[in-house]
Amino acid sequence: MTFLPNIIFGLILVAGIGFFVRNIQRLRRNIKLGVDIPIEGPSKQRWANMARIALGQSKMVRRPISGLLHIIVYLGFIIINIEVLEIVIDGLFGTHRIFSSIGSIYGILIGTFEILALLVFISVIFFWTRRNVIRLKRFMSPEMKGWPKQDANLIIYFEIILMGLFITMNATDVQFQAMDSGNVISGFIAPFFEGLPLHDIERTAWWLHIIGILIFLNYLYYSKHLHILLAFPNTYFGSLKPNGHLNNIESVTNEVKLMMDPDADPYAVSEDGAEVPEKFGVSDVFDLNRIQLLNAYTCTECGRCTSECPANQTGKKLSPRKIMMDTRDRLQEVAKNIETNKGKFISDGKQLLGNYVSNEEIWACTSCNACVEACPVSINPLSIILDLRRYLVMEQSAAPVELNNMMNNIENNGAPWPYNQMDRLNWNNE
């Protein structure tokens, strides 16, 4: 029976990691529903972008207060979880603070962890206050009601509990406190536990801490906090082209080339077995490319894109954040459909355009790229908006009247204005 706790720990660890791997496989499958596109640009520059934006948090600090606090939570999350290695070894082999044998270095490490834990605790309290007491405008948008708000608060509660358990575990560990090294925070808390069953409290906090970490790890798939993992590949695969660059649809380009070719036969009939023409634009998540779907899963729902959007600021219905949230929601709905139907998607009569994103939203966009510039993890909502527009114009012929008039003028007059080329300089004679 001596090994029973170790066996239980091993089973919990295997179950937690196994479920996490399963979720990662589901995530990979969902992203691969999108169109595969070539990755352009040198890998050296991509690695540099990932190091600067994802690892270095360079775009977060454009808003200094929230950026600094986010960095604290980010560093705390990464560094404190180094301690998990010790917990795993202790849990599997029945040891206790196996790394304490390294001496003073161990005290420095744990002391650093405790300071970071306290800073993380303070930071997440500040984040909770902004959302629930101060109620910042960008967190009060219609798309942030219900589950998005609950999700944000849940992750804050997770962080508070995990940091509290970590400090409690250290404060009630008699062996650790006797070292009098590294207990820079827990040493002040330890007196509050005098007279209590320290060993039982320490063991309870230890077990709850590791189980909480495993629960947190598997909760990520269902949460906006998936960006903790996906920010790195998302910044790596982010576009290296200028934000104003627009990609061409290959099939349209080929049609234009055919029209310009004097030797082409306009009456040529396609051969039997020829490929079905590519859909113009996007109507559902299947039409989006894999990077766009990765963008949707990476969205932090921070609202910086929406707060910078000039259309949103002037009262238009458009919210770039909602576009990304809608894309992810539709993708999750499709994923559930596939799982329910044993790996095959059965049409549910829905699509991204119309059922999630309205025509009014996408036509409100000014294509200014403010949302792209504002995103701290290189998400591009504009690319999805433009692809949805392309579908409406080229597949549905559903462009606004003003746009149709402009395109007719370009076709007939070679310019957006309703004037013949020969009459354009008539104003000079007035």
Secondary structure as GFF3:
##gff-version 3
##sequence-region A 1 430
A	DSSP	alpha_helix	4	31	.	.	.	ID=ss1
A	DSSP	alpha_helix	43	49	.	.	.	ID=ss2
A	DSSP	pi_helix	50	55	.	.	.	ID=ss3
A	DSSP	three_ten_helix	60	62	.	.	.	ID=ss4
A	DSSP	alpha_helix	64	80	.	.	.	ID=ss5
A	DSSP	alpha_helix	83	93	.	.	.	ID=ss6
A	DSSP	three_ten_helix	98	102	.	.	.	ID=ss7
A	DSSP	alpha_helix	104	129	.	.	.	ID=ss8
A	DSSP	pi_helix	130	134	.	.	.	ID=ss9
A	DSSP	three_ten_helix	137	139	.	.	.	ID=ss10
A	DSSP	three_ten_helix	142	144	.	.	.	ID=ss11
A	DSSP	alpha_helix	147	171	.	.	.	ID=ss12
A	DSSP	alpha_helix	174	179	.	.	.	ID=ss13
A	DSSP	alpha_helix	186	189	.	.	.	ID=ss14
A	DSSP	three_ten_helix	190	193	.	.	.	ID=ss15
A	DSSP	alpha_helix	198	219	.	.	.	ID=ss16
A	DSSP	three_ten_helix	220	222	.	.	.	ID=ss17
A	DSSP	three_ten_helix	224	226	.	.	.	ID=ss18
A	DSSP	alpha_helix	227	236	.	.	.	ID=ss19
A	DSSP	alpha_helix	250	260	.	.	.	ID=ss20
A	DSSP	three_ten_helix	285	287	.	.	.	ID=ss21
A	DSSP	alpha_helix	290	298	.	.	.	ID=ss22
A	DSSP	alpha_helix	304	308	.	.	.	ID=ss23
A	DSSP	alpha_helix	310	313	.	.	.	ID=ss24
A	DSSP	alpha_helix	320	340	.	.	.	ID=ss25
A	DSSP	alpha_helix	352	355	.	.	.	ID=ss26
A	DSSP	alpha_helix	359	363	.	.	.	ID=ss27
A	DSSP	alpha_helix	370	374	.	.	.	ID=ss28
A	DSSP	alpha_helix	381	394	.	.	.	ID=ss29
A	DSSP	alpha_helix	401	413	.	.	.	ID=ss30
A	DSSP	three_ten_helix	421	423	.	.	.	ID=ss31
A	DSSP	three_ten_helix	426	429	.	.	.	ID=ss32
###
